[in-house]
Amino acid sequence: MNRSTLRLPRRHWLALAATASLGALAGPALAQDFPQRPVRIITPFPVGSGPEGVARLLADKLSRAWGKAVLVENRPGGNGFVAIDAFKRGATDGHDLIQLDNVHLTAYPHLMKKLPYDPAKDFEPVLPLFKAYFMVTTAKTSPYRDFKDLLADAKARPGQLNYGSWSVGNPVHLGSARLAAATGVEMTHVIFKETTQLYTSVANGDLSFALGSSGSTGPLYRAGKIKYLAVAAPKRLAAFPDVPTLAEAGGPKDLEVSGWTTLALPPGLPRPLVERLRRDLQKALAEPDMQEKFTAFGYEAFPLQGSFTQYVNDESKVMADVIRATRSSLD
């Protein structure tokens, strides 16, 4: 503080104090009045995918709670960068949110030397929405009766079996690469534009197999187009008690392949507003019908203990190791 500041007249000190008081009240007032217009949830997932379905359920619940429309805008493609660009160009006052996959925050920073976003500076994750374990899926008409059949075929024909995903570096790609390394087999990675095309190709028999959450593959499974050989989880899923874990099916014992999504805000918003959104999302996620949907999708409540930021940082380190081991790159 300099001398000229010390000599400010009393009326100036009162004005400064009033301004500070208004600033302190602005955050709570903004949180209480939010939202003032329709809210947009931008998602990189296509219509019909599991994560997108969760976003739509949340949008409906938040719309009812807030008395304002909450719209889901699908922007698939480009490794999620199309959606991220729309978010960065959108509203910065909390009326635009984005649904992010864990790879956007923990894998892509290690896959690309130059990202079109800064995961630490462009987003403030509000909270994780769910955790999804991935199934080993294949066509209903495929010759594989179980995972052992698939593994035996992969060993007998090195490099001839193919698996798919929607990009380099997503959980399905890295999980499949880890599965190949753990079982000592060589397989070919085929990239699709988005998940709907990917799992339709599995159902048609164009792919030997693909890892996929039951949320994204469930419609084809229920239609009798695909079958599940195993789930890459520590235990069987409650919604699919007859599907064995990889360890039970003759695969690696400790291989877990999972993914999660989060809703994120622009950075720098008042803390009362961020906390208001977090509380409203937690309440919506805890409602019984939402939990029933999670079970039907094969999703689980995110097992968060402690700081979500620390969890993201820890997973980022794990992803870095996997990416180095698989020599994956998007450059």
C-alpha positions in Angstrom: 0.0 0.0 0.0 1.5 3.4 -1.0 1.2 6.8 0.7 -1.3 8.2 -1.8 -3.6 5.3 -0.9 -3.2 6.0 2.8 -4.4 9.6 2.2 -7.6 8.7 0.4 -10.6 10.7 1.8 -13.0 8.8 4.0 -15.7 8.8 1.3 -13.3 6.9 -1.0 -12.7 4.3 1.6 -16.4 3.8 2.0 -16.8 3.4 -1.7 -14.1 0.8 -1.9 -15.6 -1.1 1.0 -19.0 -1.0 -0.7 -17.5 -2.3 -3.9 -15.8 -5.2 -2.1 -19.1 -6.0 -0.3 -20.9 -6.1 -3.6 -18.3 -8.4 -5.1 -18.6 -10.8 -2.1 -22.3 -10.9 -2.6 -22.2 -11.3 -6.4 -21.2 -15.0 -6.3 -24.0 -16.2 -4.0 -26.6 -14.0 -5.8 -25.4 -15.4 -9.2 -25.7 -19.0 -7.9 -29.2 -18.4 -6.5 -30.4 -16.9 -9.8 -28.8 -19.5 -12.0 -29.8 -20.3 -14.7 -31.2 -17.2 -16.3 -31.7 -18.8 -19.7 -31.5 -22.2 -21.3 -28.4 -24.3 -20.5 -26.5 -26.3 -23.1 -24.7 -29.6 -22.4 -22.3 -30.2 -25.3 -21.3 -33.8 -25.7 -18.7 -35.4 -28.0 -20.8 -38.7 -28.0 -23.3 -39.5 -30.8 -27.0 -40.0 -30.2 -27.7 -43.5 -28.8 -24.4 -44.0 -27.1 -24.4 -44.8 -23.3 -22.6 -41.6 -22.1 -24.9 -39.5 -24.3 -27.9 -41.2 -22.8 -26.7 -40.3 -19.3 -26.3 -36.6 -20.4 -29.9 -36.6 -21.6 -31.3 -38.1 -18.4 -29.4 -35.4 -16.4 -30.6 -32.7 -18.7 -34.2 -33.7 -18.1 -33.7 -33.7 -14.3 -31.9 -30.4 -14.3 -34.5 -28.8 -16.5 -37.2 -29.8 -14.0 -35.2 -28.6 -11.0 -34.2 -25.3 -12.6 -37.4 -24.5 -14.5 -35.3 -23.7 -17.6 -34.6 -25.8 -20.7 -31.4 -27.9 -20.6 -30.5 -29.0 -24.1 -28.0 -31.7 -25.1 -26.0 -30.8 -28.2 -24.2 -33.7 -29.9 -20.9 -32.8 -31.5 -19.2 -36.2 -32.3 -16.1 -36.6 -34.3 -12.5 -35.3 -34.3 -11.5 -37.1 -31.1 -13.9 -34.9 -29.2 -12.2 -31.7 -30.5 -15.3 -30.6 -32.4 -17.3 -30.5 -29.1 -14.4 -28.9 -27.2 -14.1 -26.1 -29.8 -17.9 -25.4 -29.6 -17.6 -25.3 -25.8 -14.6 -22.9 -25.9 -16.5 -20.6 -28.2 -19.7 -20.7 -26.2 -21.0 -19.1 -23.1 -18.5 -18.7 -20.3 -20.9 -17.9 -17.5 -22.0 -21.4 -16.7 -24.8 -21.7 -19.2 -22.6 -24.0 -21.4 -21.3 -27.2 -20.0 -19.3 -30.0 -21.7 -19.3 -33.7 -21.2 -15.7 -35.0 -21.3 -14.4 -38.5 -21.6 -11.5 -39.4 -19.2 -9.1 -39.6 -22.2 -9.6 -35.9 -22.9 -8.1 -35.1 -19.5 -5.7 -38.0 -18.9 -4.6 -39.5 -22.2 -4.6 -37.0 -25.0 -2.1 -34.8 -23.3 0.4 -37.7 -23.6 -0.7 -38.6 -27.2 -0.2 -35.2 -28.8 2.5 -32.6 -28.6 0.1 -29.9 -29.4 -3.5 -30.1 -28.2 -6.2 -27.7 -29.3 -7.0 -27.1 -25.6 -5.3 -27.0 -22.2 -6.9 -29.6 -19.9 -5.7 -27.7 -16.8 -6.8 -24.2 -18.0 -9.8 -24.6 -20.3 -12.1 -26.8 -18.0 -13.2 -27.0 -14.5 -14.6 -30.5 -14.0 -17.7 -30.4 -11.7 -17.8 -34.0 -10.7 -17.5 -37.5 -12.4 -20.8 -38.9 -13.6 -20.2 -42.7 -13.7 -17.7 -45.5 -14.2 -18.1 -48.0 -17.0 -16.4 -51.3 -17.4 -15.9 -52.7 -20.9 -17.2 -55.9 -22.3 -15.5 -58.1 -24.9 -18.1 -58.0 -27.7 -18.3 -60.0 -30.8 -21.0 -60.8 -33.4 -23.8 -63.2 -32.2 -23.0 -65.3 -35.3 -19.2 -65.4 -34.6 -17.6 -68.8 -34.1 -16.3 -67.7 -30.7 -18.2 -69.5 -27.9 -16.2 -67.8 -25.2 -13.1 -65.7 -24.7 -10.8 -68.7 -24.8 -11.9 -69.4 -28.4 -11.1 -65.8 -29.4 -7.7 -66.0 -27.7 -6.8 -69.3 -29.4 -7.7 -67.9 -32.8 -5.6 -64.8 -32.2 -2.6 -66.9 -31.3 -3.1 -69.2 -34.3 -3.4 -66.3 -36.7 -1.0 -63.5 -35.6 -2.1 -60.1 -36.8 -5.2 -61.3 -38.7 -7.7 -60.6 -35.9 -8.9 -57.1 -35.9 -10.5 -55.0 -33.1 -12.0 -51.5 -33.4 -12.3 -48.2 -31.6 -13.3 -44.6 -32.4 -9.8 -43.1 -32.2 -6.2 -43.6 -31.1 -5.8 -43.3 -27.3 -9.4 -43.9 -26.1 -10.0 -46.4 -23.3 -11.2 -49.1 -25.9 -8.0 -48.7 -28.0 -5.6 -48.6 -25.1 -7.5 -51.4 -23.3 -7.4 -53.6 -26.3 -3.7 -52.9 -26.8 -3.1 -53.8 -23.1 -5.2 -57.0 -23.6 -3.0 -58.0 -26.6 0.2 -57.4 -24.7 -1.0 -59.3 -21.7 -2.0 -62.3 -23.7 1.0 -62.2 -26.0 -1.0 -61.9 -29.3 -0.8 -59.5 -32.2 -4.0 -57.9 -33.5 -4.9 -55.1 -35.9 -6.6 -51.8 -34.7 -9.3 -50.4 -37.0 -10.5 -46.9 -36.4 -14.1 -45.8 -36.9 -15.6 -42.3 -37.0 -17.9 -42.9 -33.9 -19.2 -45.6 -31.7 -22.4 -46.4 -33.6 -20.5 -47.4 -36.7 -18.0 -49.3 -34.6 -20.5 -51.6 -32.9 -22.6 -52.0 -36.0 -19.5 -53.4 -37.7 -19.0 -55.8 -34.8 -22.6 -57.0 -35.2 -22.1 -57.4 -38.9 -19.0 -59.6 -38.4 -16.7 -57.0 -40.0 -14.6 -56.9 -36.8 -13.4 -59.9 -34.8 -14.3 -58.1 -31.6 -14.4 -54.8 -29.8 -14.4 -53.7 -26.2 -17.5 -51.7 -25.3 -19.6 -50.6 -22.4 -23.0 -52.2 -22.0 -24.4 -48.7 -22.3 -23.1 -48.3 -25.8 -23.6 -51.9 -27.0 -26.7 -52.7 -25.0 -29.2 -52.1 -27.9 -27.4 -54.5 -30.2 -27.0 -57.0 -27.3 -30.7 -56.9 -26.5 -31.5 -57.2 -30.2 -29.5 -60.4 -30.4 -26.9 -58.9 -32.7 -23.9 -59.3 -30.5 -22.8 -61.3 -27.5 -20.5 -60.7 -24.5 -17.6 -63.0 -24.0 -16.3 -61.4 -20.8 -16.1 -58.1 -18.9 -12.8 -56.4 -18.0 -13.7 -55.7 -14.4 -12.7 -57.0 -11.0 -16.1 -58.6 -10.5 -19.2 -59.5 -12.6 -21.7 -56.7 -13.3 -25.0 -56.8 -11.5 -26.9 -56.2 -14.7 -25.1 -59.1 -16.5 -24.4 -61.8 -13.8 -23.9 -64.5 -16.5 -21.0 -62.7 -18.2 -17.7 -63.8 -16.6 -14.8 -61.5 -15.8 -11.7 -61.7 -18.0 -10.0 -63.7 -15.2 -12.8 -66.2 -15.0 -12.9 -66.5 -18.8 -9.2 -67.5 -19.1 -7.8 -64.0 -19.7 -5.4 -61.8 -17.7 -6.3 -61.8 -14.0 -5.6 -58.1 -13.2 -6.6 -56.3 -16.4 -9.3 -53.7 -15.8 -10.6 -51.6 -18.7 -12.9 -48.8 -17.7 -13.8 -45.3 -18.6 -15.6 -42.4 -17.0 -17.1 -39.1 -18.0 -17.4 -35.8 -16.3 -19.4 -32.5 -16.7 -17.1 -29.5 -16.9 -17.6 -25.7 -16.7 -15.4 -22.9 -18.0 -12.8 -22.0 -15.5 -12.9 -19.0 -13.2 -16.6 -19.0 -12.3 -17.6 -17.9 -8.7 -17.2 -20.7 -6.2 -20.9 -20.5 -5.0 -22.1 -21.1 -8.6 -19.7 -24.1 -9.1 -20.9 -25.6 -5.7 -24.5 -25.0 -6.6 -24.1 -26.9 -9.9 -22.2 -29.7 -8.1 -25.0 -30.1 -5.5 -27.7 -30.1 -8.1 -25.8 -32.7 -10.2 -25.2 -34.9 -7.2 -28.9 -34.8 -6.3 -29.9 -35.7 -9.8 -27.4 -38.6 -10.0 -28.6 -40.0 -6.6 -32.2 -40.3 -7.7 -33.5 -43.9 -7.8 -34.5 -43.9 -11.4 -31.1 -42.6 -12.4 -29.4 -45.4 -10.4 -31.7 -47.9 -12.1 -30.6 -46.6 -15.5 -27.0 -46.9 -14.4 -27.5 -50.6 -13.5 -29.3 -51.2 -16.8 -26.4 -49.6 -18.7 -23.9 -51.6 -16.7 -22.5 -48.4 -15.2 -21.5 -47.8 -11.6 -21.5 -44.8 -9.4 -18.0 -43.3 -9.5 -16.0 -44.5 -6.5 -14.5 -41.1 -5.7 -12.7 -40.7 -2.4 -10.9 -37.4 -1.8 -10.1 -34.9 -4.5 -11.3 -35.5 -8.0 -8.5 -33.3 -9.3 -6.0 -35.6 -7.6 -7.7 -38.6 -9.1 -7.4 -37.1 -12.6 -3.7 -36.4 -12.0 -3.1 -40.0 -10.8 -4.9 -41.5 -13.8 -2.9 -39.2 -16.1 0.3 -40.7 -14.8 -1.0 -44.3 -15.4 -2.1 -43.3 -18.9 1.3 -41.9 -19.7 2.9 -45.2 -18.8 0.4 -47.2 -21.0 0.9 -44.9 -23.9 4.6 -45.2 -23.7 4.4 -49.0 -23.5 2.1 -49.3 -26.5 4.0 -46.6 -28.4 0.7 -44.8 -29.2 0.7 -41.3 -30.7 -1.7 -38.9 -32.4 1.1 -36.8 -33.9 
